[in-house]
Amino acid sequence: MNPAIRRVVVLDQQLPAALPVQRVEVRRITIEPHTAFGAHIHNGPVFGNIVSGSAIYQQGGDDEPQVLHPGDVFYEPAVDRISRFDTADEAVTFLAYFPLTAGQEATLDLVGE
């Protein structure tokens, strides 16, 4: 093993059910400062990592909000309500990874509070 290379697992997420992934779509997403996106759900799981800036993240209504910073990773389960993915005084840029089944397109639907 090369001592100049370190590998660290930062997220090892168990999925609730087997997912026959055919492809993974990766998106670079930027949200401007002072943006409250609103509660939403995705039609499949989403994994992400913060590249720059910060975001206020809250899953469901009971979890405490957390602030994600560069290098932080997150997981949004399929069809679970994401209450917040908001910005405060700075923009955020993150990479979002969408594992997709055959013929599936990634969707995001806004849901009421």
PLY file of the C-alpha trace (Angstrom):
ply
format ascii 1.0
element vertex 113
property float x
property float y
property float z
element edge 112
property int vertex1
property int vertex2
end_header
0.00 0.00 0.00
1.30 3.45 -0.91
1.70 5.57 2.27
1.24 8.76 0.19
-2.38 7.79 -0.48
-5.03 7.70 2.25
-8.51 6.32 1.74
-11.19 7.24 4.25
-14.81 6.10 4.13
-16.91 9.23 4.75
-20.33 7.64 4.18
-21.43 4.01 4.02
-25.20 4.21 3.56
-27.42 1.13 3.59
-30.34 1.48 1.16
-33.77 0.33 2.38
-34.18 -2.02 -0.60
-32.15 -3.41 -3.47
-31.85 -0.92 -6.33
-31.04 -2.21 -9.83
-28.89 0.76 -10.80
-28.26 1.14 -14.52
-26.51 4.53 -14.39
-25.51 7.31 -12.02
-26.18 10.93 -12.97
-23.90 13.49 -11.31
-24.95 17.13 -11.19
-23.04 20.21 -10.02
-25.65 22.39 -8.32
-25.20 25.97 -7.09
-27.73 27.74 -4.89
-27.37 31.49 -4.38
-27.20 33.10 -0.90
-30.40 33.61 1.10
-32.33 30.93 -0.77
-34.91 28.81 1.04
-35.65 26.12 -1.52
-38.57 24.56 0.29
-39.51 21.07 1.41
-39.05 18.48 -1.33
-38.78 14.79 -2.18
-36.82 12.89 -4.82
-38.00 9.80 -6.71
-34.78 7.96 -5.87
-31.93 8.20 -3.40
-29.53 11.14 -3.67
-25.99 11.29 -2.36
-24.07 14.54 -2.29
-20.99 16.37 -1.16
-20.47 20.05 -0.52
-17.80 21.61 -2.74
-17.96 25.23 -1.55
-20.08 27.40 0.71
-22.57 25.95 3.16
-26.15 24.72 3.34
-28.64 24.24 6.15
-29.90 20.66 5.80
-32.84 19.05 7.57
-34.45 15.73 6.79
-38.04 15.29 7.95
-39.59 17.58 10.51
-38.17 16.06 13.66
-34.43 16.03 12.95
-32.37 19.02 14.01
-31.08 21.14 11.10
-27.37 20.80 10.45
-24.99 23.05 8.59
-23.06 21.30 5.82
-19.62 22.68 4.89
-17.08 21.87 2.15
-16.13 18.20 2.34
-19.33 17.18 4.14
-21.47 14.46 2.56
-25.21 13.87 2.77
-27.83 11.30 1.85
-31.44 11.98 0.89
-33.54 8.79 0.90
-36.02 8.22 -1.92
-39.44 9.76 -1.27
-38.47 10.97 2.23
-39.25 14.61 2.92
-36.26 16.93 2.97
-37.46 19.90 5.01
-34.54 22.23 4.32
-31.63 22.61 1.96
-31.21 26.35 2.37
-28.43 28.89 2.15
-27.72 31.77 4.51
-25.11 34.46 3.80
-23.15 32.47 1.23
-23.94 30.39 -1.83
-23.40 26.66 -1.87
-22.07 24.45 -4.64
-22.40 20.70 -4.29
-22.19 17.56 -6.36
-25.34 15.42 -6.29
-25.21 11.75 -7.32
-28.45 10.17 -8.54
-28.41 6.33 -8.87
-31.03 5.60 -11.55
-32.76 2.44 -12.70
-33.43 1.61 -16.37
-35.51 4.37 -17.95
-35.66 6.47 -14.76
-35.04 10.22 -14.75
-34.21 12.03 -11.50
-37.06 14.19 -10.25
-37.55 16.66 -7.44
-41.04 17.54 -6.24
-41.86 20.39 -3.86
-44.14 19.37 -1.01
-46.18 21.44 1.42
-44.98 22.22 4.88
0 1
1 2
2 3
3 4
4 5
5 6
6 7
7 8
8 9
9 10
10 11
11 12
12 13
13 14
14 15
15 16
16 17
17 18
18 19
19 20
20 21
21 22
22 23
23 24
24 25
25 26
26 27
27 28
28 29
29 30
30 31
31 32
32 33
33 34
34 35
35 36
36 37
37 38
38 39
39 40
40 41
41 42
42 43
43 44
44 45
45 46
46 47
47 48
48 49
49 50
50 51
51 52
52 53
53 54
54 55
55 56
56 57
57 58
58 59
59 60
60 61
61 62
62 63
63 64
64 65
65 66
66 67
67 68
68 69
69 70
70 71
71 72
72 73
73 74
74 75
75 76
76 77
77 78
78 79
79 80
80 81
81 82
82 83
83 84
84 85
85 86
86 87
87 88
88 89
89 90
90 91
91 92
92 93
93 94
94 95
95 96
96 97
97 98
98 99
99 100
100 101
101 102
102 103
103 104
104 105
105 106
106 107
107 108
108 109
109 110
110 111
111 112
